[in-house]
């Protein structure tokens, strides 16, 4: 199996959507009722907060958004002009990948901060370039716009968002979290469905209050691999991470983490 340190894939994985309000006060032991209650309360709080804007603020925001949109479109055009001018040197990214990525990131951040770019080794003389929002839903639209405006360049393909990794590769992954390992083959999940919205609890061994943040971060990396960046953020409302229960009655209700992609796909297919 491939052992990966979290730092090794820091920029490649989604930092995505743990509801911190939900997990901060949640006991780490198996408690679906408390989980469901906090999800509902959090949703209500969020809904109330969103109603507080007045019309004057909306009008001002619309004007700012129009100006910002024009500037971003101009920045996207400049980015792709730069890419085309440098595409021959960028093809040799494997000689100095850090230098190449730094150059690309310096230019793409002129469009929007917080974006990520990944170059894959050539396959059949084609380099796959992924433009990522790095798990930030607010940047999804601009990522889609950037890729939609990508020019046709021989030897390159441009993709929006990190894609799913094939299941056979996920099976071979093991993430190291401090002194512990996250092995997707040994992890479970439990779905919570509320008003056609999906929430997921992930279970792994040796999760404690002290190492929870590290486990959650590593767990989100795995989910990003399993679901892909877009589905990781848009198809699941929230994630929580809890220690694996030892009670057989509780264990029998949990599902293998490797089945998460199929479950999420089937859930949304049946609800569309």
Residue frames as qw, qx, qy, qz and C-alpha x, y, z in Angstrom:
[[0.000, 0.886, 0.464, 0.000, 0.00, 0.00, 0.00],
 [0.368, 0.541, -0.026, 0.756, 1.07, 3.57, -0.66],
 [0.438, -0.618, -0.431, 0.490, 1.89, 5.45, 2.55],
 [0.233, 0.637, 0.162, 0.716, 1.34, 9.21, 2.32],
 [0.277, -0.310, -0.439, 0.796, 2.10, 11.89, 4.88],
 [0.135, 0.842, 0.488, -0.189, -0.54, 14.61, 5.18],
 [0.115, -0.766, 0.191, 0.603, 2.06, 17.29, 4.38],
 [0.353, -0.102, 0.737, 0.567, 2.94, 15.48, 1.16],
 [0.084, 0.469, 0.735, 0.481, -0.54, 16.03, -0.24],
 [0.078, -0.491, -0.433, 0.752, -1.41, 19.22, 1.62],
 [0.207, 0.394, -0.166, -0.880, -2.19, 21.25, -1.49],
 [0.232, 0.034, -0.823, -0.518, -3.92, 18.36, -3.27],
 [0.212, -0.377, -0.898, 0.076, -6.78, 17.64, -0.94],
 [0.231, -0.675, -0.317, -0.625, -9.97, 19.41, 0.03],
 [0.103, 0.129, -0.603, 0.781, -10.13, 21.23, 3.33],
 [0.324, -0.320, -0.642, -0.617, -13.87, 20.97, 2.86],
 [0.428, -0.466, -0.140, -0.762, -16.98, 21.01, 4.94],
 [0.416, -0.283, -0.783, 0.365, -16.80, 19.81, 8.51],
 [0.291, -0.781, -0.230, -0.502, -19.46, 21.73, 10.41],
 [0.349, 0.240, -0.612, 0.668, -17.31, 22.91, 13.30],
 [0.460, -0.316, 0.221, -0.800, -20.38, 24.11, 15.19],
 [0.896, -0.108, -0.256, -0.348, -21.60, 20.55, 15.01],
 [0.830, 0.093, -0.484, 0.261, -18.46, 18.71, 16.02],
 [0.111, 0.545, -0.464, 0.689, -17.21, 21.09, 18.70],
 [0.488, -0.321, 0.475, -0.658, -19.74, 19.98, 21.29],
 [0.886, 0.054, -0.286, -0.362, -20.48, 16.51, 19.96],
 [0.684, -0.469, 0.557, -0.050, -19.35, 13.52, 22.05],
 [0.213, 0.522, -0.750, -0.345, -16.94, 11.33, 20.17],
 [0.332, 0.033, 0.936, -0.110, -18.84, 8.18, 21.07],
 [0.032, -0.258, -0.802, -0.539, -21.54, 6.78, 18.81],
 [0.115, 0.505, 0.575, -0.633, -24.57, 9.08, 19.12],
 [0.179, 0.341, 0.641, 0.664, -26.77, 9.50, 16.06],
 [0.127, -0.821, -0.557, -0.002, -29.57, 11.31, 17.89],
 [0.316, -0.749, -0.018, 0.583, -27.26, 14.10, 19.10],
 [0.339, -0.106, 0.534, 0.767, -25.75, 14.34, 15.65],
 [0.089, 0.563, 0.690, 0.446, -29.12, 14.75, 14.00],
 [0.214, -0.861, -0.404, 0.223, -30.24, 17.36, 16.55],
 [0.341, -0.614, 0.160, 0.694, -27.15, 19.50, 16.05],
 [0.283, 0.144, 0.632, 0.707, -27.45, 19.31, 12.28],
 [0.020, -0.742, -0.623, -0.246, -31.03, 20.60, 12.47],
 [0.306, -0.843, -0.201, 0.395, -30.14, 23.39, 14.93],
 [0.395, -0.356, 0.363, 0.765, -27.15, 24.46, 12.82],
 [0.211, 0.378, 0.673, 0.600, -29.31, 24.54, 9.69],
 [0.121, -0.856, -0.502, -0.015, -31.92, 26.72, 11.42],
 [0.374, -0.722, 0.018, 0.582, -29.26, 29.16, 12.66],
 [0.352, -0.102, 0.527, 0.767, -27.77, 29.42, 9.18],
 [0.110, 0.585, 0.684, 0.421, -31.19, 29.99, 7.61],
 [0.206, -0.889, -0.349, 0.212, -32.06, 32.78, 10.06],
 [0.411, -0.558, 0.204, 0.692, -28.71, 34.47, 9.47],
 [0.337, 0.139, 0.615, 0.699, -29.18, 34.54, 5.73],
 [0.045, 0.755, 0.611, 0.234, -32.39, 36.58, 6.00],
 [0.346, -0.716, -0.246, 0.554, -30.77, 39.61, 7.61],
 [0.343, -0.021, 0.340, 0.875, -29.65, 41.49, 4.45],
 [0.285, 0.702, 0.364, -0.542, -31.61, 44.54, 3.37],
 [0.661, 0.651, 0.349, 0.136, -32.34, 45.67, -0.18],
 [0.112, 0.965, -0.230, -0.063, -29.92, 48.62, -0.14],
 [0.469, -0.545, 0.673, 0.172, -27.04, 46.29, 0.67],
 [0.734, 0.267, 0.609, 0.137, -28.17, 43.99, -2.14],
 [0.478, 0.869, 0.121, 0.033, -28.10, 46.84, -4.67],
 [0.105, -0.876, 0.464, 0.087, -24.62, 47.92, -3.61],
 [0.629, -0.281, 0.712, 0.136, -23.42, 44.35, -3.79],
 [0.730, 0.527, 0.429, 0.070, -24.83, 43.92, -7.30],
 [0.313, 0.936, -0.159, 0.002, -22.85, 46.93, -8.53],
 [0.309, -0.699, 0.642, 0.057, -19.67, 45.66, -6.91],
 [0.749, 0.010, 0.661, 0.055, -20.26, 42.18, -8.28],
 [0.665, 0.720, 0.197, 0.022, -20.68, 43.49, -11.83],
 [0.138, 0.903, -0.406, 0.022, -17.40, 45.39, -11.62],
 [0.504, -0.488, 0.712, -0.011, -15.66, 42.42, -10.01],
 [0.823, 0.283, 0.493, -0.002, -16.99, 40.09, -12.69],
 [0.541, 0.837, -0.082, 0.032, -15.57, 42.28, -15.45],
 [0.104, -0.802, 0.585, -0.057, -12.17, 42.37, -13.74],
 [0.689, -0.225, 0.688, -0.036, -12.14, 38.59, -13.29],
 [0.802, 0.523, 0.287, 0.008, -12.96, 38.00, -16.95],
 [0.329, 0.887, -0.313, 0.078, -10.09, 40.24, -17.90],
 [0.366, -0.633, 0.676, -0.096, -7.80, 38.39, -15.48],
 [0.840, 0.080, 0.535, -0.039, -8.83, 35.01, -16.91],
 [0.690, 0.720, 0.026, 0.064, -7.95, 36.17, -20.41],
 [0.069, 0.855, -0.497, 0.128, -4.56, 37.44, -19.22],
 [0.646, -0.397, 0.645, -0.090, -3.87, 34.13, -17.44],
 [0.857, 0.283, 0.426, 0.061, -4.51, 32.05, -20.53],
 [0.477, 0.855, -0.178, 0.098, -2.47, 34.44, -22.67],
 [0.223, -0.738, 0.627, -0.116, 0.42, 33.95, -20.25],
 [0.789, -0.122, 0.599, -0.065, -0.08, 30.17, -20.29],
 [0.801, 0.568, 0.184, 0.054, 0.00, 30.03, -24.08],
 [0.265, 0.886, -0.358, 0.128, 3.15, 32.13, -24.20],
 [0.206, -0.616, 0.729, -0.216, 4.87, 29.78, -21.74],
 [0.936, -0.015, 0.117, -0.333, 3.31, 26.44, -22.62],
 [0.776, 0.432, -0.438, 0.138, 6.54, 25.00, -24.08],
 [0.147, 0.474, -0.672, 0.550, 8.53, 25.61, -20.91],
 [0.641, -0.264, 0.376, -0.615, 5.63, 24.42, -18.76],
 [0.913, 0.157, -0.309, -0.213, 5.77, 21.05, -20.55],
 [0.596, 0.314, -0.625, 0.395, 9.05, 20.39, -18.74],
 [0.497, -0.680, 0.128, -0.523, 7.45, 20.79, -15.31],
 [0.954, -0.263, -0.137, 0.048, 8.85, 17.45, -14.10],
 [0.627, 0.367, -0.305, 0.616, 12.38, 18.87, -14.19],
 [0.141, 0.045, -0.460, 0.876, 11.45, 21.40, -11.52],
 [0.218, -0.580, -0.742, -0.255, 7.81, 20.91, -10.46],
 [0.301, -0.661, -0.434, 0.533, 7.95, 23.34, -7.54],
 [0.152, -0.312, 0.202, 0.916, 9.22, 26.17, -9.73],
 [0.089, -0.248, -0.698, -0.666, 6.60, 25.47, -12.39],
 [0.282, -0.643, -0.712, -0.005, 3.70, 25.33, -9.93],
 [0.277, -0.566, -0.250, 0.735, 4.89, 28.50, -8.24],
 [0.053, -0.111, 0.391, 0.912, 4.87, 30.32, -11.58],
 [0.217, -0.403, -0.747, -0.482, 1.40, 29.07, -12.43],
 [0.342, -0.647, -0.628, 0.263, -0.01, 29.86, -9.00],
 [0.226, -0.401, -0.073, 0.885, 1.45, 33.37, -9.04],
 [0.106, -0.021, -0.478, -0.872, -0.45, 34.03, -12.25],
 [0.330, -0.443, -0.767, -0.326, -3.72, 32.30, -11.43],
 [0.300, -0.534, -0.581, 0.537, -4.03, 34.04, -8.06],
 [0.008, -0.127, 0.121, 0.984, -4.41, 37.28, -10.02],
 [0.392, -0.318, -0.624, -0.597, -7.84, 35.90, -10.93],
 [0.715, -0.559, -0.106, -0.407, -8.77, 34.61, -7.49],
 [0.052, -0.536, 0.766, -0.351, -6.83, 33.67, -4.38],
 [0.647, -0.164, 0.617, -0.417, -7.17, 30.20, -2.92],
 [0.875, 0.381, -0.125, -0.271, -7.08, 28.24, -6.18],
 [0.586, -0.433, 0.658, 0.191, -4.84, 25.24, -6.76],
 [0.658, 0.586, -0.348, -0.321, -3.31, 23.79, -9.91],
 [0.730, -0.293, 0.614, 0.067, -2.10, 20.25, -10.52],
 [0.487, 0.585, -0.544, -0.354, 0.00, 18.95, -13.42],
 [0.911, -0.115, 0.387, -0.087, -0.06, 15.23, -14.11],
 [0.342, -0.393, 0.710, 0.473, 2.80, 13.40, -15.85],
 [0.470, 0.370, -0.407, -0.690, 2.13, 13.08, -19.59],
 [0.618, 0.119, 0.771, -0.092, 0.02, 10.16, -20.78],
 [0.578, 0.501, 0.557, 0.324, 0.24, 9.55, -24.53],
 [0.364, 0.175, 0.133, 0.905, 1.98, 12.94, -24.80],
 [0.261, -0.710, -0.339, -0.559, -0.99, 14.66, -23.12],
 [0.221, 0.043, -0.591, 0.774, -0.52, 16.65, -19.90],
 [0.334, -0.685, -0.612, -0.213, -3.62, 16.83, -17.74],
 [0.141, 0.199, -0.323, 0.914, -3.89, 20.15, -15.87],
 [0.323, -0.632, -0.705, 0.001, -6.45, 20.39, -13.07],
 [0.044, -0.423, 0.145, -0.893, -7.71, 23.75, -11.84],
 [0.458, -0.412, -0.769, 0.168, -9.05, 23.31, -8.32],
 [0.293, -0.770, -0.075, -0.561, -11.01, 25.43, -5.85],
 [0.272, 0.268, -0.760, 0.527, -9.16, 23.53, -3.12],
 [0.262, -0.386, -0.859, 0.211, -12.49, 22.55, -1.59],
 [0.041, 0.345, 0.301, -0.888, -13.82, 26.12, -1.28],
 [0.321, 0.580, 0.746, 0.069, -17.35, 26.17, -2.65],
 [0.094, 0.869, 0.132, -0.468, -17.26, 29.94, -3.05],
 [0.042, -0.615, 0.554, 0.560, -14.60, 29.48, -5.74],
 [0.589, 0.197, 0.776, 0.112, -16.40, 26.77, -7.72],
 [0.489, 0.804, 0.309, -0.135, -17.98, 29.16, -10.23],
 [0.099, 0.881, -0.379, -0.264, -14.69, 30.90, -11.05],
 [0.432, -0.312, 0.816, 0.225, -12.93, 27.53, -11.52],
 [0.586, 0.459, 0.666, 0.039, -15.62, 26.48, -13.98],
 [0.332, 0.922, 0.056, -0.193, -15.29, 29.80, -15.79],
 [0.176, -0.724, 0.592, 0.307, -11.50, 29.51, -16.03],
 [0.472, -0.068, 0.849, 0.225, -11.66, 26.03, -17.52],
 [0.524, 0.669, 0.519, -0.095, -14.52, 26.97, -19.86],
 [0.281, 0.940, -0.106, -0.160, -12.33, 29.72, -21.30],
 [0.586, -0.457, 0.563, 0.361, -9.22, 27.57, -21.64],
 [0.463, 0.637, -0.402, -0.468, -7.71, 27.74, -25.13],
 [0.987, 0.136, 0.088, 0.005, -7.04, 24.63, -27.16],
 [0.019, -0.793, 0.605, 0.070, -3.34, 23.83, -26.80],
 [0.844, 0.245, -0.470, -0.078, -1.86, 20.71, -28.38],
 [0.551, 0.183, -0.700, 0.415, -0.66, 18.29, -25.72],
 [0.069, -0.067, 0.582, -0.808, -2.80, 19.70, -22.90],
 [0.367, -0.555, -0.661, -0.347, -6.19, 18.99, -21.39],
 [0.056, -0.266, 0.396, -0.877, -7.71, 21.25, -18.73],
 [0.464, -0.416, -0.776, -0.094, -10.06, 19.92, -16.07],
 [0.320, -0.582, 0.155, -0.732, -12.16, 21.66, -13.43],
 [0.719, -0.487, 0.284, -0.406, -11.84, 20.19, -9.93],
 [0.098, -0.394, 0.913, -0.047, -9.88, 17.21, -8.63],
 [0.730, 0.035, -0.460, -0.505, -11.43, 14.03, -9.95],
 [0.884, -0.331, 0.232, -0.237, -12.27, 10.76, -8.23],
 [0.006, 0.532, -0.842, -0.087, -9.48, 8.28, -7.86],
 [0.710, 0.026, -0.615, -0.343, -10.34, 4.76, -9.11],
 [0.802, -0.503, 0.073, -0.315, -11.51, 2.46, -6.28],
 [0.944, 0.026, -0.180, 0.273, -8.58, 0.08, -6.76],
 [0.414, 0.480, -0.297, 0.714, -6.16, 2.94, -6.07],
 [0.441, -0.636, 0.154, -0.614, -8.11, 4.11, -3.03],
 [0.949, -0.288, -0.114, -0.061, -7.78, 0.60, -1.61],
 [0.815, 0.149, -0.205, 0.522, -4.01, 0.97, -1.82],
 [0.082, 0.693, -0.172, 0.695, -3.86, 4.29, 0.03],
 [0.624, -0.548, -0.462, 0.312, -2.88, 4.71, 3.65],
 [0.072, 0.817, -0.083, 0.566, -2.60, 8.18, 5.19],
 [0.572, -0.141, -0.550, 0.592, -0.36, 8.77, 8.17],
 [0.269, -0.818, -0.135, -0.491, -1.90, 10.99, 10.84],
 [0.347, -0.740, 0.490, -0.302, 0.73, 11.70, 13.48],
 [0.187, -0.367, 0.908, -0.074, 1.41, 8.26, 14.97],
 [0.627, 0.265, 0.662, -0.313, -1.71, 6.68, 13.47],
 [0.077, -0.072, 0.747, 0.657, -2.72, 5.44, 10.04],
 [0.595, 0.372, 0.244, -0.670, -5.93, 6.07, 8.12],
 [0.115, -0.086, 0.914, 0.379, -6.63, 2.97, 6.07],
 [0.540, 0.081, -0.138, -0.826, -9.84, 3.27, 4.02],
 [0.560, -0.003, -0.802, -0.209, -10.16, -0.52, 3.99],
 [0.363, -0.236, -0.791, 0.433, -10.71, -0.45, 7.77],
 [0.109, 0.116, 0.248, -0.956, -12.95, 2.62, 7.98],
 [0.073, 0.528, 0.845, 0.044, -16.75, 2.87, 8.04],
 [0.109, -0.104, -0.043, -0.988, -19.43, 5.48, 7.48],
 [0.078, 0.518, 0.816, -0.244, -23.00, 6.08, 8.56],
 [0.030, 0.343, 0.374, 0.861, -25.37, 8.28, 6.52],
 [0.061, 0.511, 0.605, -0.607, -27.90, 10.65, 8.07],
 [0.086, 0.380, 0.588, 0.709, -30.65, 11.87, 5.76],
 [0.003, -0.574, -0.510, 0.640, -32.67, 14.95, 6.65],
 [0.387, 0.779, 0.196, -0.453, -35.10, 16.56, 4.18],
 [0.808, 0.561, 0.098, 0.154, -33.31, 15.05, 1.17],
 [0.122, 0.868, -0.441, 0.191, -29.99, 16.32, 2.52],
 [0.930, -0.004, -0.319, 0.181, -27.13, 13.93, 3.16],
 [0.249, -0.818, 0.465, -0.232, -24.79, 14.08, 6.17],
 [0.861, 0.187, -0.459, 0.111, -22.00, 11.56, 6.68],
 [0.561, -0.722, 0.389, -0.110, -20.32, 10.31, 9.87],
 [0.677, 0.475, -0.553, 0.103, -16.93, 8.70, 9.25],
 [0.802, -0.556, 0.190, -0.103, -15.60, 6.11, 11.70],
 [0.619, 0.518, -0.531, 0.258, -11.96, 5.18, 12.26],
 [0.808, -0.376, -0.362, 0.274, -9.95, 3.61, 15.06],
 [0.604, -0.240, -0.218, 0.729, -8.11, 5.61, 17.73],
 [0.046, 0.637, 0.177, 0.749, -9.88, 8.97, 17.27],
 [0.419, -0.487, -0.543, 0.541, -9.68, 11.04, 20.45],
 [0.018, -0.961, -0.237, 0.143, -10.45, 14.63, 21.47],
 [0.394, -0.691, 0.319, 0.516, -6.74, 15.41, 21.25],
 [0.298, -0.199, 0.689, 0.630, -6.15, 14.14, 17.70],
 [0.465, 0.606, 0.611, -0.209, -9.61, 14.82, 16.27],
 [0.287, 0.843, -0.103, -0.442, -8.57, 17.72, 14.02],
 [0.068, -0.510, 0.774, 0.370, -5.74, 15.70, 12.49],
 [0.361, 0.185, 0.913, 0.050, -8.02, 12.73, 11.86],
 [0.416, 0.734, 0.416, -0.339, -10.71, 14.97, 10.39],
 [0.187, 0.776, -0.371, -0.474, -8.22, 16.61, 8.03],
 [0.121, -0.296, 0.905, 0.281, -6.82, 13.26, 6.90],
 [0.405, 0.374, 0.820, -0.156, -10.33, 11.85, 6.59],
 [0.405, 0.786, 0.149, -0.443, -11.39, 14.71, 4.32],
 [0.061, 0.589, -0.673, -0.443, -8.39, 13.97, 2.13],
 [0.252, 0.034, 0.961, 0.106, -9.62, 10.42, 1.73],
 [0.402, 0.625, 0.591, -0.315, -13.17, 11.58, 0.98],
 [0.256, 0.770, -0.229, -0.537, -11.82, 13.99, -1.62],
 [0.030, -0.349, 0.870, 0.347, -10.10, 11.04, -3.28],
 [0.274, 0.246, 0.927, -0.076, -13.17, 8.83, -3.07],
 [0.313, 0.734, 0.545, -0.258, -15.82, 11.34, -4.20],
 [0.416, 0.452, 0.276, 0.739, -13.79, 13.88, -6.13],
 [0.165, -0.079, -0.273, 0.944, -13.62, 17.53, -5.11],
 [0.333, -0.199, -0.269, -0.882, -16.94, 18.69, -6.58],
 [0.677, -0.354, -0.571, -0.298, -19.05, 15.86, -5.16],
 [0.509, -0.144, -0.609, 0.591, -17.17, 15.96, -1.86],
 [0.028, -0.095, -0.255, 0.962, -18.44, 19.50, -1.30],
 [0.407, -0.013, -0.221, -0.886, -21.77, 19.62, -3.14],
 [0.647, -0.144, -0.649, -0.373, -23.34, 16.21, -2.57],
 [0.597, -0.383, -0.626, 0.324, -22.77, 15.91, 1.17],
 [0.178, -0.902, -0.139, -0.368, -23.92, 18.73, 3.46],
 [0.283, -0.791, 0.459, -0.290, -21.59, 17.97, 6.39],
 [0.764, 0.159, -0.603, 0.165, -19.08, 15.47, 7.73],
 [0.529, -0.713, 0.356, -0.293, -18.25, 14.34, 11.23],
 [0.594, 0.355, -0.706, 0.151, -15.54, 11.95, 12.41],
 [0.699, -0.527, 0.257, -0.410, -15.98, 9.59, 15.34],
 [0.151, -0.443, 0.881, -0.072, -14.11, 6.75, 16.94],
 [0.539, 0.018, -0.758, -0.367, -15.04, 3.28, 15.74],
 [0.712, -0.385, 0.233, -0.539, -17.64, 1.71, 18.06],
 [0.032, 0.319, -0.944, 0.081, -16.87, -1.65, 19.62],
 [0.574, 0.158, 0.616, -0.516, -20.47, -2.73, 20.19],
 [0.243, 0.077, 0.873, 0.416, -21.50, -5.32, 17.59],
 [0.229, 0.704, 0.655, -0.153, -25.04, -3.93, 17.48],
 [0.092, 0.868, -0.032, -0.486, -23.72, -0.53, 16.42],
 [0.237, -0.435, 0.685, 0.535, -21.10, -1.92, 14.04],
 [0.408, 0.294, 0.839, 0.208, -23.61, -3.85, 11.97],
 [0.284, 0.852, 0.392, -0.198, -25.33, -0.60, 10.90],
 [0.096, -0.777, 0.330, 0.528, -22.14, 0.93, 9.52],
 [0.819, 0.563, 0.111, 0.007, -21.09, 0.73, 5.88],
 [0.750, -0.116, 0.201, 0.619, -17.56, 0.27, 4.43],
 [0.031, -0.757, 0.077, 0.648, -15.97, 3.61, 3.55],
 [0.208, -0.185, 0.724, 0.631, -14.99, 2.18, 0.16],
 [0.148, 0.524, 0.810, 0.217, -18.72, 2.04, -0.67],
 [0.025, -0.603, -0.298, 0.740, -19.21, 5.76, -0.03],
 [0.082, 0.267, -0.443, -0.852, -19.09, 6.86, -3.69],
 [0.183, -0.249, -0.866, -0.392, -21.73, 4.35, -4.76],
 [0.143, -0.584, -0.713, 0.362, -23.95, 5.29, -1.83],
 [0.005, -0.540, -0.073, 0.838, -23.72, 9.04, -2.54],
 [0.127, 0.117, -0.632, -0.755, -24.37, 8.52, -6.26],
 [0.195, -0.374, -0.889, -0.179, -27.38, 6.28, -5.62],
 [0.098, -0.574, -0.546, 0.602, -28.78, 8.71, -3.04],
 [0.107, 0.490, -0.100, -0.859, -28.73, 11.62, -5.48],
 [0.152, 0.004, -0.789, -0.596, -29.91, 9.55, -8.43],
 [0.179, -0.458, -0.870, 0.026, -32.93, 8.42, -6.43],
 [0.099, -0.673, -0.438, 0.588, -33.71, 11.96, -5.25],
 [0.023, -0.294, 0.341, 0.893, -33.49, 13.69, -8.64]]
